[in-house]
Amino acid sequence: MSFWILSMFVLLIFLLLLGYPVAFTLGAVALLYGGVFLGFNFFHLLPLQIWGVITNFTLLAVPLFVFMGVILDKSGLAEDLLETMALLCGRLRGGLALSVVIVGALLAATTGVVGATVVTMGIIALPTMQKRNYSAPLACGTIAASGTLGQIIPPSIILILLGDVMGVPVGRLFIGAVVPGLLLVIMFLVYIIIYAWLRPEVGPALEQAEDERLWIRVISTLIPPLLLVVGVLGSIFFGVASPTESAAIGGLGAILLALAHRKLDLEKLRDAMRLTTRLTSMVFMILIGATAFGLVFRGMGGDRLVLETMTNLPGGEWGFLAVSMLIIFVLGFFLDFLQICFIVVPILAPIANTLNINLLWLAVLIGINLQTSFLTPPFGFSLFYLKAVAPPSIGIHDIYRGIIPFVILQVIAMILLILFPDLVVWLPDMMDKVLGT
């Protein structure tokens, strides 16, 4: 049976690489192997499993946060933030790159949608950086790395899904991801400052006229998104609202922010709702397919096989951690985070629990690992997002060269989180004490 369990995974990966739809591929492979080895009566359990997915209150946060991100994308927030931060930081060497990182972090904390952030920043920031004689690798690397911060900075969609799959409260997971997210932002900023100081030609300072209204513009541009972040994440952190309820607050706040920018009309609202419905339907279809696949996998004894294999690795929990992180990193080259979240993580999470590994800490590590794999040449998804919107003068080699330092920084951050787990668990534990939970 071990051979057939392995073949089930090999067939799934092969079909996905051929480009077949994820949800239907998961379901088809499950039906094939379940029908042959377990009989079709086994699928009487499936409707109950699917009903549990559809009625999951936590997962309601997914469409709400997606809607919030789509509305903000249409509100002109990114463009206003970039222009204002460029005025603020432009006199520094590498100032435009610093602005991109800061805006990327703010967009991550308000939208949580990686692909949209990379594309938006690529369209708005890359031509400006080229015009100001910035090094193409530095510009590309900064945009791609900053755009993927939404993978780990709350309210990240992947964190919501990881929390549900691994049985970790999403609120605690959001709090646990704050310090790692800030650590990455600080490391990116420090790298750009040092690199531009050592090599001024890669990020020249801008000569700007004095603007007496600059600080008024900074305050008026930064305060609204910061208030939205505080309203959404603060309500979760202090136990005022659940993640799902705070997502509803975020959706309303995004509409008000878009109205304030005078960028929202009925047609854009209709487009946002259509896109939200399409993205949410895709997520839940994949989740239903993954539920069927997981049911058959466990029915064939796959969970026991993986448990025996992973628990017998040399090094105990450290051996398991090293192998599981390597598997997720490599799969991240080829598979989308949704596929990894719904196929691989449900297999690894029970084993980690058996080995007494803190699941909150592991979930954050998986989030940063996926973020790193999405940036790593030659198959990083974010690199292709950027290439799709980059001017013809930008070659894929420029993007690859530019992203390597940021990948190294992310690997260093992941090593720090492994060596010092308190960087993840300290803040959630402190909030529990403050709130008396």
PLY file of the C-alpha trace (Angstrom):
ply
format ascii 1.0
element vertex 437
property float x
property float y
property float z
element edge 436
property int vertex1
property int vertex2
end_header
0.00 0.00 0.00
2.95 2.35 0.64
3.76 2.31 -3.07
0.20 3.31 -4.01
0.12 6.10 -1.41
3.34 7.50 -2.87
2.00 7.12 -6.41
-1.08 9.12 -5.38
1.14 12.11 -4.55
3.32 11.68 -7.63
0.27 11.59 -9.92
-1.18 14.69 -8.23
2.03 16.73 -8.60
2.46 15.56 -12.21
-1.07 16.63 -13.19
-0.70 19.99 -11.42
2.56 20.67 -13.27
0.76 19.91 -16.53
-1.57 22.79 -15.69
-4.81 21.00 -14.82
-7.15 22.93 -12.47
-6.13 22.35 -8.87
-9.55 21.74 -7.30
-10.71 19.27 -9.95
-7.34 17.48 -10.01
-7.47 16.95 -6.25
-11.04 15.62 -6.49
-10.32 13.39 -9.51
-7.24 11.78 -7.94
-9.19 11.24 -4.70
-12.10 9.60 -6.57
-9.74 7.39 -8.59
-7.74 6.05 -5.64
-10.67 6.01 -3.24
-12.84 4.09 -5.70
-10.13 1.53 -6.46
-8.75 0.93 -2.96
-11.56 1.90 -0.57
-14.78 1.56 -2.55
-17.20 4.35 -3.39
-19.20 3.77 -0.20
-16.23 5.32 1.60
-17.24 8.71 0.16
-20.39 8.76 2.29
-18.17 10.57 4.82
-17.27 13.32 2.36
-20.47 15.48 2.54
-20.02 15.85 6.32
-16.40 16.92 5.82
-17.39 19.47 3.17
-20.23 20.79 5.34
-17.70 21.40 8.11
-15.57 23.45 5.70
-18.46 25.52 4.33
-19.84 26.36 7.78
-16.46 27.27 9.28
-16.91 30.75 10.82
-13.17 31.54 10.75
-12.97 31.04 6.99
-15.56 33.80 6.50
-12.64 36.17 7.06
-11.15 35.13 3.70
-13.72 36.78 1.37
-13.95 39.81 3.66
-10.19 40.42 3.68
-9.99 39.75 -0.07
-12.76 42.33 -0.61
-10.90 44.79 1.59
-7.72 44.32 -0.46
-9.48 44.64 -3.82
-11.26 47.84 -2.79
-8.02 49.40 -1.52
-6.28 48.41 -4.73
-8.89 50.45 -6.64
-8.74 53.39 -4.23
-5.39 54.76 -5.44
-3.90 54.20 -1.97
-0.65 52.67 -3.26
0.01 55.50 -5.71
-0.62 58.21 -3.10
1.55 56.46 -0.53
4.45 55.99 -2.95
4.39 59.62 -4.10
4.31 60.89 -0.52
7.02 58.56 0.79
9.20 59.41 -2.22
8.96 63.09 -1.24
9.82 62.19 2.34
12.74 59.79 1.68
13.88 60.93 -1.76
16.78 63.05 -0.50
18.42 59.95 0.96
20.54 57.58 -1.10
18.29 54.70 -2.01
15.34 56.78 -0.82
12.94 55.53 -3.48
13.78 51.93 -2.60
13.21 52.70 1.08
9.83 54.19 0.13
8.89 51.02 -1.74
9.67 48.85 1.31
7.66 51.08 3.66
4.70 51.26 1.29
4.91 47.51 0.68
4.67 46.92 4.43
1.70 49.29 4.75
-0.09 47.66 1.82
0.62 44.23 3.32
-1.01 45.36 6.56
-4.07 46.66 4.73
-4.59 44.25 1.83
-2.82 40.95 2.55
-2.97 40.05 -1.19
0.54 39.31 -2.52
-0.01 39.14 -6.29
-1.98 42.39 -6.39
0.68 44.21 -4.34
3.60 43.09 -6.54
1.75 44.03 -9.73
0.60 47.41 -8.35
4.08 48.32 -7.10
5.65 47.16 -10.35
3.35 49.35 -12.43
3.72 52.45 -10.24
7.24 52.32 -8.79
9.43 50.59 -11.39
9.16 53.24 -14.16
9.82 55.99 -11.61
12.93 54.23 -10.27
14.22 53.69 -13.81
13.64 57.35 -14.64
15.67 58.33 -11.55
18.61 56.13 -12.72
18.18 53.44 -10.10
19.96 50.15 -10.68
17.52 47.74 -12.36
18.43 44.79 -10.06
17.97 46.92 -6.91
14.63 48.29 -8.15
13.31 44.86 -9.16
14.53 43.10 -6.03
13.05 45.76 -3.75
9.63 45.68 -5.45
9.37 41.87 -5.57
10.50 41.43 -1.94
8.32 44.24 -0.59
5.30 43.02 -2.50
5.46 39.60 -0.85
5.45 41.00 2.70
1.69 40.46 2.60
2.47 36.76 2.94
3.50 37.18 6.58
2.34 40.61 7.79
-1.25 40.42 9.14
-3.95 40.31 7.91
-2.42 37.70 5.60
-4.81 35.33 3.81
-2.27 32.49 4.11
-2.11 32.99 7.90
-5.90 32.66 8.13
-5.83 29.43 6.13
-2.81 28.06 8.03
-4.50 28.84 11.34
-7.62 26.95 10.28
-5.74 23.95 8.87
-3.36 23.66 11.85
-5.91 24.41 14.56
-4.13 27.59 15.72
-6.34 30.57 16.72
-6.03 33.09 13.89
-5.87 36.03 16.32
-2.83 34.55 18.11
-1.27 33.75 14.75
-1.69 37.35 13.60
-0.07 38.60 16.82
2.77 36.07 16.48
3.52 37.24 12.92
3.92 40.92 13.88
7.52 40.72 15.15
8.78 38.50 12.27
7.11 40.84 9.77
8.72 43.92 11.33
12.07 42.07 11.48
11.94 41.49 7.71
11.02 45.12 7.02
13.90 46.39 9.18
16.37 43.98 7.52
15.28 45.14 4.05
15.64 48.82 5.03
19.08 48.33 6.61
20.33 46.42 3.56
19.19 49.16 1.16
20.73 51.93 3.31
24.10 50.14 3.52
24.13 49.11 -0.16
23.24 52.61 -1.39
25.83 54.15 0.96
28.58 51.85 -0.35
27.50 52.23 -3.99
25.79 55.63 -4.48
25.24 55.04 -8.20
22.71 52.21 -7.62
20.26 54.48 -5.75
21.01 58.18 -6.27
19.43 60.75 -4.01
16.80 63.00 -5.56
17.01 66.77 -5.75
13.65 68.09 -4.67
12.18 71.50 -4.21
11.06 72.46 -0.75
7.43 71.69 -0.12
5.92 73.61 2.76
2.86 71.37 2.74
4.91 68.13 2.78
4.09 67.18 6.38
0.41 67.95 5.85
0.48 65.62 2.86
2.38 62.94 4.82
-0.14 63.05 7.66
-3.20 63.08 5.38
-1.83 60.16 3.33
-0.49 57.97 6.13
-3.08 58.46 8.86
-6.09 56.86 7.07
-4.40 53.53 6.24
-2.76 53.43 9.68
-6.16 53.95 11.31
-7.52 51.11 9.20
-4.64 48.84 10.30
-5.20 49.78 13.95
-8.94 49.24 13.61
-8.57 45.80 12.01
-5.57 44.34 13.86
-6.14 46.22 17.13
-9.66 44.81 17.44
-8.19 41.30 17.10
-5.19 41.84 19.37
-7.24 43.25 22.23
-10.04 40.73 21.94
-12.66 43.28 20.88
-13.56 41.31 17.74
-12.82 37.94 16.17
-10.74 37.84 12.95
-13.95 37.41 10.95
-15.63 40.39 12.62
-12.51 42.54 12.20
-12.43 41.58 8.51
-15.94 43.03 8.20
-14.65 46.22 9.88
-11.79 46.27 7.37
-14.16 45.90 4.42
-16.24 48.85 5.60
-13.10 50.88 6.31
-11.76 50.15 2.83
-14.99 51.42 1.26
-14.82 54.62 3.32
-11.15 55.11 2.42
-11.88 54.63 -1.28
-14.76 57.11 -1.05
-12.46 59.60 0.67
-10.04 59.28 -2.27
-12.99 59.79 -4.64
-11.94 56.63 -6.49
-15.02 54.48 -5.87
-18.14 54.34 -7.98
-20.84 51.74 -8.56
-18.97 50.09 -11.44
-15.75 49.69 -9.43
-17.74 48.35 -6.48
-19.42 45.83 -8.77
-16.02 44.80 -10.22
-14.58 44.41 -6.72
-17.46 42.17 -5.66
-17.10 40.05 -8.81
-13.35 39.61 -8.27
-13.86 38.81 -4.58
-16.47 36.19 -5.45
-14.18 34.65 -8.07
-11.12 34.50 -5.79
-13.14 33.20 -2.83
-14.81 30.54 -4.97
-11.38 29.40 -6.15
-10.12 29.11 -2.56
-13.13 27.12 -1.38
-13.17 24.84 -4.44
-9.53 23.98 -3.78
-10.36 23.45 -0.11
-13.19 21.04 -1.00
-10.91 19.13 -3.39
-8.19 19.00 -0.73
-10.76 17.70 1.80
-11.59 14.80 -0.54
-7.91 14.11 -1.19
-7.07 14.18 2.54
-9.96 11.85 3.34
-8.74 9.23 0.87
-5.11 9.73 1.92
-5.97 9.00 5.55
-8.28 6.14 4.55
-5.40 4.45 2.76
-3.17 4.85 5.83
-1.05 7.64 4.41
-1.07 9.62 7.65
0.35 6.65 9.58
3.02 6.09 6.91
4.15 9.74 7.01
4.05 9.75 10.83
6.30 6.69 11.04
8.71 8.10 8.46
8.98 11.60 9.91
9.20 10.54 13.56
12.03 8.11 12.75
14.19 10.78 11.14
17.54 11.40 12.86
17.49 14.43 15.12
13.92 14.06 16.39
11.93 17.28 16.14
14.85 19.15 14.58
15.16 16.51 11.87
11.42 16.75 11.22
11.61 20.55 11.12
14.54 20.55 8.66
12.92 18.03 6.29
9.45 19.61 6.41
10.84 23.13 5.80
12.89 21.81 2.87
9.85 20.07 1.36
7.71 23.21 1.63
10.51 25.39 0.22
11.00 23.15 -2.83
7.27 22.71 -3.45
6.88 26.49 -3.27
8.82 26.70 -6.57
6.11 24.78 -8.39
2.86 24.96 -6.40
0.77 27.89 -5.21
0.54 28.53 -1.46
-3.09 27.34 -1.46
-2.07 23.92 -2.75
0.73 23.59 -0.18
-1.54 24.82 2.61
-4.34 22.35 1.87
-2.28 19.31 0.73
1.02 19.29 2.65
0.36 21.19 5.88
-2.55 18.96 7.08
-0.14 16.00 6.90
2.71 17.73 8.75
0.68 19.47 11.49
-0.39 16.30 13.42
3.21 15.04 13.34
4.47 18.35 14.73
1.84 18.11 17.46
3.01 14.58 18.31
6.58 15.88 18.61
5.38 18.70 20.92
6.38 21.43 18.45
4.61 24.75 19.03
2.13 24.94 16.13
1.90 28.74 16.24
5.67 28.99 15.83
5.60 26.38 13.06
2.79 28.21 11.21
4.80 31.45 11.14
7.89 29.56 9.93
5.82 27.99 7.14
4.50 31.44 6.16
8.02 32.92 5.89
9.25 29.77 4.14
6.55 30.10 1.49
7.33 33.78 1.13
10.99 32.90 0.54
10.21 30.20 -2.02
7.97 32.63 -3.94
11.01 34.91 -4.34
13.64 32.31 -5.17
14.82 31.96 -8.79
14.11 30.41 -11.19
10.44 29.66 -10.42
9.38 32.24 -7.81
5.79 33.30 -8.48
6.41 36.92 -7.44
9.23 37.20 -9.97
6.85 36.27 -12.78
4.22 38.70 -11.47
6.81 41.49 -11.69
8.14 40.44 -15.09
4.58 40.50 -16.48
4.23 44.24 -15.77
7.88 45.35 -16.13
8.96 47.53 -19.08
10.67 45.69 -21.98
14.05 47.09 -20.89
13.88 44.97 -17.71
15.16 41.45 -18.33
14.46 38.41 -16.19
18.19 38.37 -15.30
17.77 41.83 -13.69
14.98 40.47 -11.50
16.97 37.34 -10.58
20.09 39.35 -9.68
18.12 41.85 -7.64
16.17 39.35 -5.59
19.09 37.20 -4.37
20.14 39.54 -1.48
16.53 39.67 -0.25
16.23 35.88 -0.39
19.40 35.65 1.72
17.90 38.12 4.21
14.73 36.04 4.44
16.73 32.86 5.06
18.66 34.68 7.82
15.34 35.81 9.34
14.02 32.25 9.25
17.16 30.95 10.96
16.78 33.63 13.66
13.17 32.56 14.26
14.24 28.92 14.53
17.04 29.75 16.97
14.92 32.20 18.97
11.28 30.98 19.03
10.40 33.74 21.51
10.48 36.18 18.58
7.21 34.53 17.53
5.56 33.42 20.77
6.56 36.29 23.08
3.96 38.82 21.89
0.97 36.39 21.86
1.87 35.19 25.37
2.17 38.79 26.60
-1.22 39.70 25.07
-2.77 36.68 26.79
-1.46 37.93 30.13
-2.68 41.47 29.47
-6.15 40.24 28.54
-6.18 37.63 31.32
-6.84 34.71 28.97
0 1
1 2
2 3
3 4
4 5
5 6
6 7
7 8
8 9
9 10
10 11
11 12
12 13
13 14
14 15
15 16
16 17
17 18
18 19
19 20
20 21
21 22
22 23
23 24
24 25
25 26
26 27
27 28
28 29
29 30
30 31
31 32
32 33
33 34
34 35
35 36
36 37
37 38
38 39
39 40
40 41
41 42
42 43
43 44
44 45
45 46
46 47
47 48
48 49
49 50
50 51
51 52
52 53
53 54
54 55
55 56
56 57
57 58
58 59
59 60
60 61
61 62
62 63
63 64
64 65
65 66
66 67
67 68
68 69
69 70
70 71
71 72
72 73
73 74
74 75
75 76
76 77
77 78
78 79
79 80
80 81
81 82
82 83
83 84
84 85
85 86
86 87
87 88
88 89
89 90
90 91
91 92
92 93
93 94
94 95
95 96
96 97
97 98
98 99
99 100
100 101
101 102
102 103
103 104
104 105
105 106
106 107
107 108
108 109
109 110
110 111
111 112
112 113
113 114
114 115
115 116
116 117
117 118
118 119
119 120
120 121
121 122
122 123
123 124
124 125
125 126
126 127
127 128
128 129
129 130
130 131
131 132
132 133
133 134
134 135
135 136
136 137
137 138
138 139
139 140
140 141
141 142
142 143
143 144
144 145
145 146
146 147
147 148
148 149
149 150
150 151
151 152
152 153
153 154
154 155
155 156
156 157
157 158
158 159
159 160
160 161
161 162
162 163
163 164
164 165
165 166
166 167
167 168
168 169
169 170
170 171
171 172
172 173
173 174
174 175
175 176
176 177
177 178
178 179
179 180
180 181
181 182
182 183
183 184
184 185
185 186
186 187
187 188
188 189
189 190
190 191
191 192
192 193
193 194
194 195
195 196
196 197
197 198
198 199
199 200
200 201
201 202
202 203
203 204
204 205
205 206
206 207
207 208
208 209
209 210
210 211
211 212
212 213
213 214
214 215
215 216
216 217
217 218
218 219
219 220
220 221
221 222
222 223
223 224
224 225
225 226
226 227
227 228
228 229
229 230
230 231
231 232
232 233
233 234
234 235
235 236
236 237
237 238
238 239
239 240
240 241
241 242
242 243
243 244
244 245
245 246
246 247
247 248
248 249
249 250
250 251
251 252
252 253
253 254
254 255
255 256
256 257
257 258
258 259
259 260
260 261
261 262
262 263
263 264
264 265
265 266
266 267
267 268
268 269
269 270
270 271
271 272
272 273
273 274
274 275
275 276
276 277
277 278
278 279
279 280
280 281
281 282
282 283
283 284
284 285
285 286
286 287
287 288
288 289
289 290
290 291
291 292
292 293
293 294
294 295
295 296
296 297
297 298
298 299
299 300
300 301
301 302
302 303
303 304
304 305
305 306
306 307
307 308
308 309
309 310
310 311
311 312
312 313
313 314
314 315
315 316
316 317
317 318
318 319
319 320
320 321
321 322
322 323
323 324
324 325
325 326
326 327
327 328
328 329
329 330
330 331
331 332
332 333
333 334
334 335
335 336
336 337
337 338
338 339
339 340
340 341
341 342
342 343
343 344
344 345
345 346
346 347
347 348
348 349
349 350
350 351
351 352
352 353
353 354
354 355
355 356
356 357
357 358
358 359
359 360
360 361
361 362
362 363
363 364
364 365
365 366
366 367
367 368
368 369
369 370
370 371
371 372
372 373
373 374
374 375
375 376
376 377
377 378
378 379
379 380
380 381
381 382
382 383
383 384
384 385
385 386
386 387
387 388
388 389
389 390
390 391
391 392
392 393
393 394
394 395
395 396
396 397
397 398
398 399
399 400
400 401
401 402
402 403
403 404
404 405
405 406
406 407
407 408
408 409
409 410
410 411
411 412
412 413
413 414
414 415
415 416
416 417
417 418
418 419
419 420
420 421
421 422
422 423
423 424
424 425
425 426
426 427
427 428
428 429
429 430
430 431
431 432
432 433
433 434
434 435
435 436
